[in-house]
């Protein structure tokens, strides 16, 4: 069961700073929950991102290879190839090995986060996600890409 609270992610933030949209930046959202994918897609598109979606690890690898997104938001527990396996495979692909992978997981176990980072994940966000966590994390990785 996915923990996802629409009010937290779609609600307005108090003291929200105006963000500069990264128009043209693409984000691949990978999650087997159509509800999570729908909410993240709408939220990200509203802020000017181009959003691609995938429902499992196999689709994520195909979409990432074909479209080479700027960032990948990856769920962990999915049918078929899970987020651990997909992250490991993406990191082995030359054209994608520098693409930031941000893990989104309902599990906040430190061991899971540890192994995901060992496999090549760049960041970790616990579900339910808030705007105050999501956008600063995305912007941090996009800024780091530009600086390189």
Residue pairs with C-beta under 8 A, 6 or more apart in sequence:
2 31
2 33
2 35
2 36
2 106
2 127
3 106
3 127
3 128
4 33
4 35
4 36
4 39
4 127
4 128
4 129
5 128
6 39
8 128
8 129
8 130
8 131
9 39
9 40
9 43
9 128
9 129
9 130
9 131
9 134
10 39
10 42
10 43
11 131
13 130
13 131
13 132
16 131
19 47
19 135
19 139
21 47
21 48
21 49
22 48
22 49
22 70
22 138
22 139
22 142
23 48
24 50
25 48
25 49
25 50
25 70
25 71
25 142
26 49
26 50
26 51
26 52
26 67
26 69
26 70
26 71
27 44
27 49
27 50
27 51
27 52
27 69
27 70
27 71
27 72
27 73
27 138
28 51
28 52
28 53
28 54
28 60
28 63
28 64
28 67
28 69
28 71
28 72
28 73
29 36
29 37
29 40
29 41
29 44
29 51
29 52
29 53
29 54
29 73
30 53
30 54
30 55
30 56
30 57
30 59
30 60
30 72
30 73
30 74
30 75
30 78
30 83
30 86
31 37
31 40
31 55
31 73
31 75
31 78
31 104
32 55
32 56
32 75
32 77
32 78
32 79
33 75
34 55
36 75
36 104
36 127
37 53
37 55
40 51
40 73
40 129
41 51
41 53
43 131
43 134
44 51
45 51
47 135
49 138
52 63
52 67
52 69
53 63
54 60
54 62
54 63
55 78
56 78
56 79
56 80
56 81
57 78
57 80
57 81
57 82
57 83
57 85
57 86
57 89
58 80
58 81
58 86
60 72
60 74
60 81
60 86
60 90
61 81
61 86
61 89
61 90
61 93
63 69
64 72
64 90
64 93
64 96
64 99
65 93
65 95
65 96
68 95
68 96
68 99
69 99
70 99
70 100
70 142
70 145
71 99
71 100
71 101
71 102
71 138
71 141
71 142
72 90
72 99
72 100
72 101
72 102
73 102
73 104
74 83
74 86
74 87
74 101
74 102
74 103
74 104
74 121
75 83
75 103
75 104
75 105
76 82
76 83
76 84
76 103
76 104
76 105
76 107
76 112
76 116
77 83
77 105
77 106
77 107
81 89
83 103
83 105
83 116
84 115
84 116
84 119
87 101
87 103
87 116
87 119
87 120
87 121
88 119
88 120
90 96
90 97
90 99
90 101
90 120
91 97
91 101
91 119
91 120
97 120
98 145
98 148
100 122
100 123
100 141
100 144
100 145
101 120
101 121
101 122
101 123
102 121
102 122
102 123
102 124
102 125
102 137
102 138
102 141
103 113
103 116
103 121
103 123
103 124
103 125
104 125
104 126
104 127
104 129
105 112
105 124
105 125
105 126
105 127
106 126
106 127
107 126
108 126
113 124
116 124
117 124
122 141
123 137
123 140
123 141
125 133
125 134
125 137
